[in-house]
Amino acid sequence: MNLSKGYLLALVLLFAYLSWQLVTPFLQFVLGAVLIAFVCYPMQARLEAYVSPSVAAFSLVVVSIVAFIIPFVLVIAVVADEAARIAQERDPRALQTDELEARIEAETGFEVDLTETVVSSAEQIGTAVFEQTTAWFSVVTHALIGLGVALFLLYYLLKDGDNLLRWLREITPLPKDVQNALYGELSDVMWAVLAGHVLIAIIQGVIAGLGLFATGIPNAAFWTFIMVILALIPLVGAFLVWGPAVGYLLVIGEPILAIILAIYSTIVVGLSDDYLRPILVDRYASLNPAVIIIGVLGGIYAYGIMGLFFGPVLVGGLLATLDVVNDHYDRLGDETRS
């Protein structure tokens, strides 16, 4: 490597690092815009056959606000309200602790004070919620700016998506067939995560949540949201919520409702996975459950809430890239890009 090439490479690394510093404060919003743009890009291509790219992109931004952003904000608001209500709940009668304490004492012979335990936990949770709420107020401006950045980025990703892909292909030092294989594998992994795991998790969580609402489980909206998150993790799933809910119904003297909830959750929720997963996943890359677990859990720690989606994509993307390397590596040294 001569001095000129080394200088140019150093400039590239320098500007890449400085650009990353600019992106980092809004990383969640940037990743969200990329995710929505990926989902909407096929619709953008179809709309461009009838209207200009600018009109198509603006229309899809409006659709995204209505279909993705507003529902997400509403769900978060409902869940936050439910969580706050749980944390502030102090009425033993509303919690039915008297009945629970009496039944536990009758069955085990031990006297317990659930009210004190619940109140103590509620105070700790309430303090944490209050501290977080104070922090949320301090970053409202940042959130609004980030949302604006996400919307503008989404618009230009849709409007100039073809140019971006063309530029990526031009600067990528790989033959066209290898690029096609690489980008095709990455696209399949992305759709496999979105359609095969995220969408199924949402459907399973909502279906299981309907059972909680029907059987009168307290704070069903909050627990439905939790089940959606848990359903993203293979081998864990919504059982961690509806299982204890069945036990709760048994303890409060509702065995019929407990049996109904157990049967409904086992059969209906289980069948939704058995029938939906082959329909939504078989047409895309099949990801091992270990990839999903590592991607989801590691993604949350590394990238926050957007890591739920991008974590499995990154791990699956690595495996897809290794497949492409294994298939084409030997001949790359003997070919030039065509």
ZANU-197669 format. One record per residue (C-alpha): residue in one letter; y, x, z. Coordinates in Angstrom, 3 decimals. Layout:
  rest     north      east        up
     A         Y         X         Z
...
end
This chain:
  rest     north      east        up
     M     0.000     0.000     0.000
     N     3.334     1.499    -1.096
     L     6.629     1.245     0.761
     S     7.965    -1.677    -1.297
     K     4.872    -3.822    -0.737
     G     4.858    -2.971     2.944
     Y     8.512    -3.944     3.233
     L     7.925    -7.290     1.514
     L     4.894    -7.986     3.708
     A     6.933    -7.198     6.830
     L     9.648    -9.616     5.649
     V     7.056   -12.338     5.056
     L     5.621   -11.873     8.545
     L     9.084   -11.803    10.112
     F    10.287   -14.982     8.428
     A     6.948   -16.692     9.060
     Y     7.250   -15.931    12.773
     L    10.883   -17.104    12.949
     S    10.031   -20.265    11.011
     W     7.169   -20.971    13.412
     Q     9.632   -20.717    16.300
     L    11.724   -23.403    14.600
     V     8.740   -25.692    14.152
     T     7.214   -25.257    17.617
     P     9.661   -27.550    19.525
     F     8.775   -30.408    17.169
     L     5.139   -29.507    16.542
     Q     3.773   -32.899    17.665
     F     6.141   -34.732    15.327
     V     5.428   -32.386    12.422
     L     1.673   -32.807    12.849
     G     2.120   -36.575    13.065
     A     4.118   -36.584     9.824
     V     1.455   -34.470     8.095
     L    -1.279   -36.819     9.318
     I     0.475   -39.977     8.119
     A     1.416   -38.313     4.819
     F    -2.225   -37.422     4.222
     V    -3.277   -41.031     4.814
     C    -0.484   -42.452     2.629
     Y    -0.687   -39.931    -0.229
     P    -3.242   -41.898    -2.306
     M    -0.952   -44.948    -2.102
     Q     2.004   -42.778    -3.127
     A     0.156   -41.705    -6.262
     R    -0.581   -45.320    -7.172
     L     2.956   -46.526    -6.545
     E     4.429   -43.773    -8.710
     A     2.820   -45.475   -11.704
     Y     5.238   -48.390   -11.210
     V     8.325   -46.977    -9.454
     S    10.056   -43.630    -9.003
     P     8.654   -41.124    -6.451
     S    11.721   -41.629    -4.242
     V    11.326   -45.401    -4.079
     A     7.574   -45.094    -3.488
     A     8.073   -42.565    -0.692
     F    10.799   -44.625     1.001
     S     8.634   -47.750     0.810
     L     5.698   -45.953     2.404
     V     7.941   -44.574     5.170
     V     8.968   -48.144     6.001
     V     5.319   -49.249     5.883
     S     4.361   -46.327     8.142
     I     7.015   -47.310    10.689
     V     5.659   -50.856    10.781
     A     1.963   -49.983    10.600
     F     1.754   -46.771    12.657
     I     4.823   -45.918    14.695
     I     5.826   -49.321    16.104
     P     2.238   -50.276    17.135
     F     1.800   -46.833    18.718
     V     5.015   -47.202    20.718
     L     4.061   -50.736    21.789
     V     0.586   -49.635    22.911
     I     2.053   -46.757    24.912
     A     4.578   -49.139    26.514
     V     1.859   -51.631    27.479
     V    -0.388   -48.892    28.860
     A     2.495   -47.354    30.820
     D     3.345   -50.758    32.278
     E    -0.281   -51.337    33.249
     A    -0.518   -47.875    34.809
     A     2.685   -48.424    36.774
     R     1.428   -51.789    37.988
     I    -1.839   -50.218    39.133
     A     0.042   -47.447    40.934
     Q     2.377   -49.878    42.703
     E    -0.254   -52.459    43.600
     R    -0.272   -52.820    47.382
     D    -1.603   -56.351    48.030
     P    -5.128   -56.120    49.455
     R    -5.831   -59.703    48.415
     A    -4.898   -58.938    44.799
     L    -7.173   -55.931    44.902
     Q    -9.892   -58.049    46.557
     T   -10.525   -55.226    49.011
     D   -11.314   -57.605    51.885
     E   -14.233   -59.068    50.009
     L   -15.389   -55.655    48.841
     E   -15.197   -54.203    52.344
     A   -17.153   -57.150    53.779
     R   -19.888   -56.877    51.181
     I   -20.195   -53.092    51.565
     E   -20.404   -53.445    55.355
     A   -23.005   -56.219    55.042
     E   -25.161   -54.212    52.670
     T   -24.860   -50.736    54.218
     G   -23.791   -51.343    57.804
     F   -20.858   -48.954    57.408
     E   -17.293   -50.095    57.958
     V   -14.880   -48.890    55.275
     D   -11.137   -49.254    54.771
     L   -10.622   -49.513    51.045
     T    -7.038   -50.717    51.448
     E    -5.887   -47.504    53.070
     T    -7.683   -45.437    50.456
     V    -6.226   -47.425    47.561
     V    -2.705   -47.386    49.006
     S    -2.867   -43.647    49.610
     S    -4.054   -43.045    46.048
     A    -1.412   -45.429    44.698
     E     1.312   -43.518    46.546
     Q     0.165   -40.238    45.038
     I    -0.107   -41.750    41.567
     G     3.237   -43.491    41.961
     T     4.903   -40.204    42.934
     A     3.406   -38.492    39.905
     V     4.465   -41.360    37.642
     F     8.008   -41.260    39.033
     E     8.249   -37.511    38.470
     Q     6.969   -37.896    34.931
     T     9.378   -40.767    34.301
     T    12.283   -38.575    35.387
     A    11.084   -35.887    33.011
     W    10.762   -38.425    30.193
     F    14.416   -39.421    30.557
     S    15.436   -35.791    30.233
     V    13.697   -35.440    26.860
     V    14.731   -38.737    25.263
     T    17.150   -36.946    22.967
     H    14.460   -34.478    21.953
     A    12.067   -37.324    21.204
     L    14.613   -39.156    19.069
     I    15.429   -36.013    17.117
     G    11.730   -35.298    16.706
     L    11.120   -38.809    15.406
     G    13.920   -38.365    12.904
     V    12.438   -35.042    11.797
     A     9.021   -36.675    11.408
     L    10.401   -39.493     9.245
     F    12.383   -37.141     7.001
     L     9.409   -34.807     6.708
     L     7.107   -37.716     5.911
     Y     9.474   -38.874     3.166
     Y     9.619   -35.465     1.482
     L     5.920   -34.788     1.903
     L     5.225   -38.005    -0.006
     K     8.016   -37.592    -2.561
     D     7.316   -33.909    -3.316
     G     3.632   -33.814    -2.439
     D     2.562   -33.015    -6.004
     N     4.992   -30.099    -6.188
     L     3.803   -28.798    -2.821
     L     0.160   -28.891    -3.884
     R     1.027   -27.241    -7.187
     W     2.900   -24.472    -5.363
     L    -0.015   -23.928    -2.967
     R    -2.373   -23.551    -5.889
     E    -0.065   -21.079    -7.598
     I     0.285   -18.764    -4.607
     T    -3.384   -18.974    -3.595
     P    -5.177   -15.901    -5.062
     L    -8.402   -17.766    -5.853
     P    -9.946   -19.076    -9.088
     K    -9.317   -22.740    -9.815
     D   -12.907   -23.783    -9.232
     V   -12.951   -22.058    -5.819
     Q    -9.650   -23.730    -4.897
     N   -11.056   -27.088    -5.963
     A   -14.107   -26.532    -3.779
     L   -12.016   -25.359    -0.816
     Y    -9.443   -28.150    -0.928
     G   -12.149   -30.715    -1.617
     E   -14.099   -29.599     1.460
     L   -10.965   -29.685     3.638
     S   -10.049   -33.150     2.359
     D   -13.551   -34.435     3.112
     V   -13.367   -33.031     6.641
     M    -9.992   -34.692     7.206
     W   -11.214   -38.077     6.017
     A   -14.448   -37.697     7.985
     V   -12.442   -37.228    11.184
     L    -9.985   -40.044    10.473
     A   -12.384   -42.632     9.076
     G   -15.604   -41.585    10.748
     H   -14.373   -40.918    14.249
     V   -10.796   -42.009    14.906
     L   -11.114   -45.388    13.180
     I   -14.534   -46.050    14.703
     A   -13.231   -45.076    18.149
     I   -10.352   -47.536    17.816
     I   -12.686   -50.313    16.676
     Q   -15.207   -49.605    19.438
     G   -12.518   -49.431    22.112
     V   -10.980   -52.729    21.009
     I   -14.369   -54.463    20.793
     A   -15.326   -53.205    24.253
     G   -11.880   -54.220    25.534
     L   -12.448   -57.791    24.400
     G   -15.422   -57.867    26.745
     L   -13.223   -56.715    29.644
     F   -10.650   -59.410    28.901
     A   -13.337   -62.104    28.570
     T   -14.972   -61.235    31.898
     G   -11.687   -60.988    33.798
     I   -11.612   -57.253    34.532
     P    -8.196   -56.364    36.028
     N    -5.811   -54.275    33.879
     A    -8.004   -54.751    30.821
     A    -5.292   -53.530    28.412
     F    -5.047   -50.202    30.215
     W    -8.813   -49.708    30.293
     T    -9.083   -50.661    26.620
     F    -6.727   -47.805    25.768
     I    -8.813   -45.451    27.908
     M   -11.975   -46.568    26.095
     V   -10.383   -45.827    22.716
     I    -9.676   -42.264    23.881
     L   -13.150   -41.837    25.377
     A   -14.793   -43.208    22.234
     L   -13.400   -40.193    20.369
     I   -15.801   -38.010    22.354
     P   -19.444   -38.241    21.200
     L   -22.134   -38.804    23.833
     V   -19.482   -40.035    26.302
     G   -17.752   -42.990    24.764
     A   -16.585   -46.259    26.254
     F   -19.535   -46.476    28.668
     L   -17.545   -44.536    31.258
     V   -15.307   -47.616    31.526
     W   -17.458   -50.651    30.834
     G   -20.359   -49.247    32.914
     P   -18.306   -49.157    36.142
     A   -16.783   -52.509    35.117
     V   -20.280   -54.016    35.213
     G   -20.754   -52.537    38.663
     Y   -17.410   -53.968    39.765
     L   -18.473   -57.467    38.709
     L   -21.710   -57.112    40.640
     V   -19.885   -55.994    43.784
     I   -17.438   -58.922    43.742
     G   -20.292   -61.393    43.355
     E   -20.197   -62.143    39.620
     P   -23.727   -61.196    38.483
     I   -23.670   -63.548    35.470
     L   -20.461   -62.004    34.138
     A   -21.858   -58.539    34.852
     I   -24.991   -59.263    32.825
     I   -22.937   -60.772    29.993
     L   -20.625   -57.736    29.887
     A   -23.556   -55.305    29.976
     I   -25.400   -57.087    27.151
     Y   -22.236   -57.492    25.073
     S   -21.190   -53.863    25.496
     T   -24.653   -52.470    24.869
     I   -25.479   -54.548    21.811
     V   -22.163   -55.349    20.109
     V   -20.430   -52.024    20.764
     G   -23.625   -50.125    19.970
     L   -24.207   -52.035    16.735
     S   -20.612   -51.457    15.657
     D   -21.314   -47.719    15.771
     D   -24.676   -48.020    14.015
     Y   -23.272   -50.098    11.150
     L   -19.765   -48.723    10.764
     R   -20.502   -45.009    10.970
     P   -22.814   -44.884     7.910
     I   -20.308   -46.952     5.909
     L   -17.289   -44.837     6.837
     V   -18.834   -41.388     7.219
     D   -21.564   -41.058     4.605
     R   -19.049   -40.780     1.777
     Y   -17.324   -37.860     3.508
     A   -18.403   -34.674     5.246
     S   -20.757   -35.182     8.147
     L   -19.557   -33.390    11.267
     N   -21.877   -32.357    14.063
     P   -21.087   -34.003    17.428
     A   -20.591   -30.519    18.912
     V   -17.756   -29.936    16.423
     I   -16.116   -33.200    17.471
     I   -16.436   -32.473    21.205
     I   -15.007   -28.956    20.910
     G   -12.309   -30.121    18.523
     V   -11.178   -33.105    20.608
     L   -11.189   -31.421    24.017
     G    -9.835   -28.097    22.794
     G    -7.311   -29.828    20.556
     I    -5.806   -31.776    23.469
     Y    -5.229   -28.563    25.413
     A    -3.873   -26.665    22.404
     Y    -1.800   -29.306    20.588
     G    -1.364   -32.224    22.961
     I    -2.077   -35.755    21.802
     M    -2.137   -34.762    18.124
     G    -4.991   -32.408    18.986
     L    -7.217   -35.503    19.185
     F    -6.954   -35.648    15.394
     F    -6.325   -32.053    14.312
     G    -8.743   -30.332    16.702
     P   -11.898   -31.551    14.934
     V   -10.183   -31.001    11.565
     L    -9.519   -27.333    12.376
     V   -13.081   -26.653    13.540
     G   -14.523   -28.611    10.615
     G   -12.114   -26.813     8.282
     L   -13.421   -23.468     9.504
     L   -17.001   -24.518     8.777
     A   -15.981   -25.862     5.350
     T   -14.200   -22.605     4.524
     L   -17.251   -20.602     5.559
     D   -19.351   -22.748     3.200
     V   -16.971   -21.989     0.331
     V   -16.992   -18.280     1.211
     N   -20.786   -18.280     1.269
     D   -20.962   -19.972    -2.143
     H   -18.319   -17.940    -3.986
     Y   -17.654   -14.689    -2.130
     D   -19.927   -12.421    -4.166
     R   -18.222   -13.117    -7.485
     L   -14.593   -13.138    -6.309
     G   -14.218    -9.379    -6.572
     D   -15.261    -9.412   -10.213
     E   -12.990   -12.277   -11.341
     T    -9.282   -12.824   -11.679
     R    -7.603   -16.093   -11.007
     S    -7.682   -18.368   -14.055
end
